[in-house]
Structure formats: C-alpha cells, structure tokens
Amino acid sequence: MKTVCFHCHTVIRPGLDDGPDSSGLCMACLREALKPLYRSQQKRQGFFECFGTANDYCDQASCRYNRICVQRTI
C-alpha cells in the first residue's frame, strides 16, 4: 500500500500496488492547509502573521512555528 496526498496526488510514501492507497497530505499541502490557523496563532502570540513566507531565514527565532515554516520539518 502506498500513501498518496489527497490534495495534489503526489506519492508521499511508495509501497506495493496491492490494494487501495492510503491518503494524507504531503508536507507542501499540509503547510498550505495550516497557514490560516498558524498565522492567527502568530498574531495572538505577538509575532508577525508570516507563516509560510520565509525563504531559508526568519528573524522570528522564538516563534513556535519557525521549524515547520523555515526548516520545513515537523
């Protein structure tokens, strides 16, 4: 069984074609889906509402979403 992103249909985790695919969100689609939620949280916590806009650097190092936003890891 392989895992396929149900939004963009990319294969997240390859597997055998032995039955129906499992589904989830790939990292890119997950980040897009979470942008509104994370941005509202950033505003409430006193940070810029900037989730998903950084390119390899963010000066908001103490923001709790820095790792998933800039480093793109969970």
N, CA, C and O atoms as a printed pandas DataFrame, in Angstrom:
     atom_number atom_name residue_name chain_id  residue_number  x_coord  y_coord  z_coord
0              1         N          MET        A               1    0.850   -1.170    0.000
1              2        CA          MET        A               1    0.000    0.000    0.000
2              3         C          MET        A               1    0.896    1.234    0.000
3              4         O          MET        A               1    1.842    1.315    0.784
4              5         N          LYS        A               2    0.608    2.185   -0.865
5              6        CA          LYS        A               2    1.355    3.432   -0.877
6              7         C          LYS        A               2    0.493    4.550   -0.303
7              8         O          LYS        A               2   -0.732    4.443   -0.247
8              9         N          THR        A               3    1.150    5.620    0.121
9             10        CA          THR        A               3    0.441    6.768    0.667
10            11         C          THR        A               3    0.505    7.897   -0.346
11            12         O          THR        A               3    1.583    8.263   -0.814
12            13         N          VAL        A               4   -0.657    8.447   -0.683
13            14        CA          VAL        A               4   -0.776    9.479   -1.708
14            15         C          VAL        A               4   -1.440   10.713   -1.106
15            16         O          VAL        A               4   -2.411   10.601   -0.357
16            17         N          CYS        A               5   -0.911   11.893   -1.440
17            18        CA          CYS        A               5   -1.521   13.141   -0.984
18            19         C          CYS        A               5   -2.893   13.280   -1.628
19            20         O          CYS        A               5   -3.017   13.214   -2.851
20            21         N          PHE        A               6   -3.918   13.471   -0.812
21            22        CA          PHE        A               6   -5.262   13.555   -1.375
22            23         C          PHE        A               6   -5.549   14.912   -2.009
23            24         O          PHE        A               6   -6.592   15.090   -2.637
24            25         N          HIS        A               7   -4.634   15.871   -1.853
25            26        CA          HIS        A               7   -4.834   17.175   -2.486
26            27         C          HIS        A               7   -4.124   17.265   -3.837
27            28         O          HIS        A               7   -4.748   17.606   -4.842
28            29         N          CYS        A               8   -2.818   16.961   -3.869
29            30        CA          CYS        A               8   -2.050   17.107   -5.113
30            31         C          CYS        A               8   -1.746   15.773   -5.793
31            32         O          CYS        A               8   -1.220   15.752   -6.906
32            33         N          HIS        A               9   -2.068   14.678   -5.141
33            34        CA          HIS        A               9   -1.924   13.320   -5.674
34            35         C          HIS        A               9   -0.477   12.856   -5.853
35            36         O          HIS        A               9   -0.233   11.900   -6.589
36            37         N          THR        A              10    0.484   13.509   -5.199
37            38        CA          THR        A              10    1.849   13.010   -5.244
38            39         C          THR        A              10    1.980   11.846   -4.271
39            40         O          THR        A              10    1.250   11.762   -3.284
40            41         N          VAL        A              11    2.918   10.954   -4.560
41            42        CA          VAL        A              11    3.158    9.812   -3.685
42            43         C          VAL        A              11    4.012   10.283   -2.516
43            44         O          VAL        A              11    5.128   10.765   -2.709
44            45         N          ILE        A              12    3.491   10.143   -1.319
45            46        CA          ILE        A              12    4.200   10.544   -0.107
46            47         C          ILE        A              12    5.132    9.426    0.334
47            48         O          ILE        A              12    6.286    9.667    0.688
48            49         N          ARG        A              13    4.626    8.220    0.310
49            50        CA          ARG        A              13    5.400    7.046    0.713
50            51         C          ARG        A              13    5.096    5.932   -0.285
51            52         O          ARG        A              13    3.962    5.461   -0.373
52            53         N          PRO        A              14    6.121    5.513   -1.039
53            54        CA          PRO        A              14    5.873    4.444   -2.008
54            55         C          PRO        A              14    5.553    3.129   -1.308
55            56         O          PRO        A              14    5.898    2.922   -0.145
56            57         N          GLY        A              15    4.912    2.282   -2.017
57            58        CA          GLY        A              15    4.568    0.970   -1.482
58            59         C          GLY        A              15    4.097    0.074   -2.601
59            60         O          GLY        A              15    4.192    0.425   -3.777
60            61         N          LEU        A              16    3.603   -1.052   -2.241
61            62        CA          LEU        A              16    3.124   -2.014   -3.223
62            63         C          LEU        A              16    1.770   -1.588   -3.775
63            64         O          LEU        A              16    0.995   -0.906   -3.104
64            65         N          ASP        A              17    1.503   -1.996   -4.992
65            66        CA          ASP        A              17    0.188   -1.759   -5.595
66            67         C          ASP        A              17   -0.716   -2.942   -5.293
67            68         O          ASP        A              17   -1.297   -3.537   -6.202
68            69         N          ASP        A              18   -0.833   -3.280   -4.024
69            70        CA          ASP        A              18   -1.564   -4.482   -3.622
70            71         C          ASP        A              18   -2.963   -4.194   -3.086
71            72         O          ASP        A              18   -3.611   -5.080   -2.530
72            73         N          GLY        A              19   -3.417   -2.990   -3.247
73            74        CA          GLY        A              19   -4.740   -2.645   -2.733
74            75         C          GLY        A              19   -4.958   -1.161   -2.813
75            76         O          GLY        A              19   -4.208   -0.453   -3.486
76            77         N          PRO        A              20   -5.965   -0.686   -2.141
77            78        CA          PRO        A              20   -6.255    0.752   -2.187
78            79         C          PRO        A              20   -5.140    1.559   -1.518
79            80         O          PRO        A              20   -4.507    1.108   -0.563
80            81         N          ASP        A              21   -4.921    2.754   -2.044
81            82        CA          ASP        A              21   -3.905    3.635   -1.481
82            83         C          ASP        A              21   -4.386    4.229   -0.169
83            84         O          ASP        A              21   -5.582    4.430    0.043
84            85         N          SER        A              22   -3.433    4.503    0.700
85            86        CA          SER        A              22   -3.704    5.267    1.903
86            87         C          SER        A              22   -3.577    6.738    1.508
87            88         O          SER        A              22   -2.914    7.049    0.518
88            89         N          SER        A              23   -4.189    7.633    2.250
89            90        CA          SER        A              23   -4.092    9.041    1.868
90            91         C          SER        A              23   -3.760    9.917    3.060
91            92         O          SER        A              23   -3.995    9.556    4.214
92            93         N          GLY        A              24   -3.217   11.057    2.753
93            94        CA          GLY        A              24   -2.846   12.052    3.739
94            95         C          GLY        A              24   -2.456   13.304    2.990
95            96         O          GLY        A              24   -2.801   13.454    1.818
96            97         N          LEU        A              25   -1.749   14.200    3.634
97            98        CA          LEU        A              25   -1.265   15.408    2.983
98            99         C          LEU        A              25    0.252   15.373    2.917
99           100         O          LEU        A              25    0.909   15.011    3.893
100          101         N          CYS        A              26    0.815   15.749    1.770
101          102        CA          CYS        A              26    2.259   15.894    1.672
102          103         C          CYS        A              26    2.643   17.156    2.454
103          104         O          CYS        A              26    1.770   17.938    2.829
104          105         N          MET        A              27    3.931   17.358    2.700
105          106        CA          MET        A              27    4.374   18.494    3.507
106          107         C          MET        A              27    3.952   19.825    2.885
107          108         O          MET        A              27    3.519   20.724    3.606
108          109         N          ALA        A              28    4.068   19.971    1.576
109          110        CA          ALA        A              28    3.698   21.235    0.929
110          111         C          ALA        A              28    2.208   21.532    1.105
111          112         O          ALA        A              28    1.838   22.662    1.424
112          113         N          CYS        A              29    1.366   20.546    0.904
113          114        CA          CYS        A              29   -0.083   20.752    1.052
114          115         C          CYS        A              29   -0.469   20.948    2.512
115          116         O          CYS        A              29   -1.387   21.711    2.813
116          117         N          LEU        A              30    0.218   20.269    3.417
117          118        CA          LEU        A              30   -0.040   20.452    4.847
118          119         C          LEU        A              30    0.266   21.886    5.259
119          120         O          LEU        A              30   -0.519   22.511    5.973
120          121         N          ARG        A              31    1.404   22.408    4.812
121          122        CA          ARG        A              31    1.763   23.788    5.138
122          123         C          ARG        A              31    0.716   24.767    4.607
123          124         O          ARG        A              31    0.344   25.711    5.304
124          125         N          GLU        A              32    0.243   24.551    3.391
125          126        CA          GLU        A              32   -0.793   25.419    2.815
126          127         C          GLU        A              32   -2.088   25.351    3.626
127          128         O          GLU        A              32   -2.727   26.372    3.881
128          129         N          ALA        A              33   -2.460   24.147    4.024
129          130        CA          ALA        A              33   -3.701   23.968    4.782
130          131         C          ALA        A              33   -3.625   24.617    6.164
131          132         O          ALA        A              33   -4.637   25.072    6.697
132          133         N          LEU        A              34   -2.425   24.658    6.739
133          134        CA          LEU        A              34   -2.260   25.185    8.088
134          135         C          LEU        A              34   -1.978   26.686    8.143
135          136         O          LEU        A              34   -2.003   27.271    9.226
136          137         N          LYS        A              35   -1.712   27.317    7.008
137          138        CA          LYS        A              35   -1.373   28.746    7.004
138          139         C          LYS        A              35   -2.367   29.617    7.761
139          140         O          LYS        A              35   -1.942   30.376    8.633
140          141         N          PRO        A              36   -3.666   29.552    7.480
141          142        CA          PRO        A              36   -4.598   30.436    8.205
142          143         C          PRO        A              36   -4.581   30.213    9.718
143          144         O          PRO        A              36   -4.613   31.175   10.486
144          145         N          LEU        A              37   -4.533   28.978   10.140
145          146        CA          LEU        A              37   -4.504   28.666   11.567
146          147         C          LEU        A              37   -3.228   29.185   12.214
147          148         O          LEU        A              37   -3.283   29.862   13.241
148          149         N          TYR        A              38   -2.086   28.873   11.623
149          150        CA          TYR        A              38   -0.810   29.284   12.206
150          151         C          TYR        A              38   -0.649   30.800   12.199
151          152         O          TYR        A              38   -0.107   31.363   13.150
152          153         N          ARG        A              39   -1.108   31.466   11.150
153          154        CA          ARG        A              39   -0.998   32.922   11.107
154          155         C          ARG        A              39   -1.853   33.583   12.184
155          156         O          ARG        A              39   -1.430   34.572   12.783
156          157         N          SER        A              40   -3.035   33.060   12.438
157          158        CA          SER        A              40   -3.864   33.637   13.508
158          159         C          SER        A              40   -3.220   33.393   14.869
159          160         O          SER        A              40   -3.298   34.244   15.755
160          161         N          GLN        A              41   -2.587   32.241   15.037
161          162        CA          GLN        A              41   -1.876   31.956   16.288
162          163         C          GLN        A              41   -0.684   32.900   16.448
163          164         O          GLN        A              41   -0.430   33.408   17.540
164          165         N          GLN        A              42    0.046   33.130   15.355
165          166        CA          GLN        A              42    1.186   34.046   15.419
166          167         C          GLN        A              42    0.734   35.435   15.871
167          168         O          GLN        A              42    1.368   36.046   16.732
168          169         N          LYS        A              43   -0.339   35.922   15.304
169          170        CA          LYS        A              43   -0.854   37.248   15.663
170          171         C          LYS        A              43   -1.213   37.300   17.141
171          172         O          LYS        A              43   -0.872   38.258   17.834
172          173         N          ARG        A              44   -1.900   36.271   17.623
173          174        CA          ARG        A              44   -2.313   36.221   19.022
174          175         C          ARG        A              44   -1.111   36.163   19.963
175          176         O          ARG        A              44   -1.183   36.657   21.088
176          177         N          GLN        A              45   -0.005   35.562   19.510
177          178        CA          GLN        A              45    1.187   35.428   20.342
178          179         C          GLN        A              45    2.156   36.600   20.193
179          180         O          GLN        A              45    3.229   36.599   20.795
180          181         N          GLY        A              46    1.780   37.601   19.391
181          182        CA          GLY        A              46    2.597   38.802   19.262
182          183         C          GLY        A              46    3.668   38.744   18.190
183          184         O          GLY        A              46    4.581   39.569   18.194
184          185         N          PHE        A              47    3.581   37.799   17.281
185          186        CA          PHE        A              47    4.532   37.695   16.181
186          187         C          PHE        A              47    3.898   38.225   14.903
187          188         O          PHE        A              47    2.693   38.473   14.851
188          189         N          PHE        A              48    4.718   38.394   13.879
189          190        CA          PHE        A              48    4.189   38.757   12.567
190          191         C          PHE        A              48    3.342   37.608   12.042
191          192         O          PHE        A              48    3.629   36.447   12.332
192          193         N          GLU        A              49    2.309   37.915   11.280
193          194        CA          GLU        A              49    1.477   36.886   10.638
194          195         C          GLU        A              49    2.150   36.509    9.324
195          196         O          GLU        A              49    1.729   36.949    8.254
196          197         N          CYS        A              50    3.185   35.701    9.410
197          198        CA          CYS        A              50    4.023   35.480    8.235
198          199         C          CYS        A              50    4.254   34.009    7.909
199          200         O          CYS        A              50    5.094   33.705    7.062
200          201         N          PHE        A              51    3.553   33.103    8.538
201          202        CA          PHE        A              51    3.815   31.682    8.323
202          203         C          PHE        A              51    3.807   31.340    6.837
203          204         O          PHE        A              51    2.868   31.678    6.116
204          205         N          GLY        A              52    4.859   30.669    6.391
205          206        CA          GLY        A              52    4.946   30.214    5.005
206          207         C          GLY        A              52    5.540   31.212    4.038
207          208         O          GLY        A              52    5.544   30.964    2.833
208          209         N          THR        A              53    6.045   32.339    4.530
209          210        CA          THR        A              53    6.604   33.343    3.627
210          211         C          THR        A              53    8.124   33.405    3.664
211          212         O          THR        A              53    8.718   34.039    2.791
212          213         N          ALA        A              54    8.774   32.783    4.623
213          214        CA          ALA        A              54   10.232   32.848    4.750
214          215         C          ALA        A              54   10.917   31.962    3.716
215          216         O          ALA        A              54   10.410   30.905    3.339
216          217         N          ASN        A              55   12.082   32.422    3.272
217          218        CA          ASN        A              55   12.918   31.641    2.362
218          219         C          ASN        A              55   14.256   31.369    3.030
219          220         O          ASN        A              55   15.195   32.148    2.870
220          221         N          ASP        A              56   14.356   30.285    3.768
221          222        CA          ASP        A              56   15.587   29.821    4.422
222          223         C          ASP        A              56   16.043   30.646    5.621
223          224         O          ASP        A              56   17.025   30.271    6.260
224          225         N          TYR        A              57   15.382   31.744    5.954
225          226        CA          TYR        A              57   15.760   32.525    7.125
226          227         C          TYR        A              57   14.536   33.247    7.669
227          228         O          TYR        A              57   13.682   33.713    6.914
228          229         N          CYS        A              58   14.469   33.330    8.991
229          230        CA          CYS        A              58   13.410   34.084    9.657
230          231         C          CYS        A              58   13.994   34.698   10.919
231          232         O          CYS        A              58   14.639   34.005   11.706
232          233         N          ASP        A              59   13.772   35.994   11.117
233          234        CA          ASP        A              59   14.300   36.652   12.313
234          235         C          ASP        A              59   13.406   36.456   13.531
235          236         O          ASP        A              59   13.715   36.961   14.610
236          237         N          GLN        A              60   12.303   35.733   13.373
237          238        CA          GLN        A              60   11.391   35.432   14.476
238          239         C          GLN        A              60   11.760   34.066   15.070
239          240         O          GLN        A              60   10.940   33.147   15.081
240          241         N          ALA        A              61   12.985   33.941   15.558
241          242        CA          ALA        A              61   13.523   32.653   16.009
242          243         C          ALA        A              61   12.726   32.039   17.156
243          244         O          ALA        A              61   12.693   30.815   17.285
244          245         N          SER        A              62   12.093   32.844   17.979
245          246        CA          SER        A              62   11.350   32.293   19.115
246          247         C          SER        A              62    9.907   31.933   18.768
247          248         O          SER        A              62    9.160   31.481   19.636
248          249         N          CYS        A              63    9.511   32.126   17.527
249          250        CA          CYS        A              63    8.164   31.740   17.094
250          251         C          CYS        A              63    8.064   30.216   17.103
251          252         O          CYS        A              63    8.960   29.532   16.607
252          253         N          ARG        A              64    7.002   29.692   17.653
253          254        CA          ARG        A              64    6.864   28.238   17.783
254          255         C          ARG        A              64    6.706   27.533   16.444
255          256         O          ARG        A              64    6.851   26.312   16.380
256          257         N          TYR        A              65    6.413   28.264   15.371
257          258        CA          TYR        A              65    6.211   27.663   14.056
258          259         C          TYR        A              65    7.443   27.785   13.161
259          260         O          TYR        A              65    7.390   27.428   11.984
260          261         N          ASN        A              66    8.535   28.280   13.702
261          262        CA          ASN        A              66    9.750   28.500   12.926
262          263         C          ASN        A              66   10.237   27.229   12.245
263          264         O          ASN        A              66   10.588   27.258   11.066
264          265         N          ARG        A              67   10.262   26.133   12.956
265          266        CA          ARG        A              67   10.816   24.893   12.406
266          267         C          ARG        A              67   10.023   24.385   11.207
267          268         O          ARG        A              67   10.615   24.034   10.186
268          269         N          ILE        A              68    8.717   24.339   11.308
269          270        CA          ILE        A              68    7.910   23.837   10.193
270          271         C          ILE        A              68    7.868   24.855    9.051
271          272         O          ILE        A              68    7.747   24.471    7.888
272          273         N          CYS        A              69    7.967   26.130    9.369
273          274        CA          CYS        A              69    7.893   27.173    8.348
274          275         C          CYS        A              69    9.204   27.291    7.576
275          276         O          CYS        A              69    9.215   27.186    6.350
276          277         N          VAL        A              70   10.294   27.507    8.282
277          278        CA          VAL        A              70   11.578   27.763    7.634
278          279         C          VAL        A              70   12.305   26.473    7.288
279          280         O          VAL        A              70   12.777   26.310    6.163
280          281         N          GLN        A              71   12.401   25.559    8.241
281          282        CA          GLN        A              71   13.140   24.319    8.013
282          283         C          GLN        A              71   12.292   23.261    7.327
283          284         O          GLN        A              71   12.808   22.247    6.856
284          285         N          ARG        A              72   10.989   23.502    7.273
285          286        CA          ARG        A              72   10.034   22.608    6.613
286          287         C          ARG        A              72   10.074   21.183    7.171
287          288         O          ARG        A              72    9.994   20.202    6.431
288          289         N          THR        A              73   10.198   21.101    8.487
289          290        CA          THR        A              73   10.164   19.803    9.165
290          291         C          THR        A              73    9.146   19.844   10.288
291          292         O          THR        A              73    8.820   20.908   10.815
292          293         N          ILE        A              74    8.659   18.697   10.638
293          294        CA          ILE        A              74    7.717   18.587   11.761
294          295         C          ILE        A              74    8.385   17.794   12.863
295          296         O          ILE        A              74    7.785   17.570   13.913
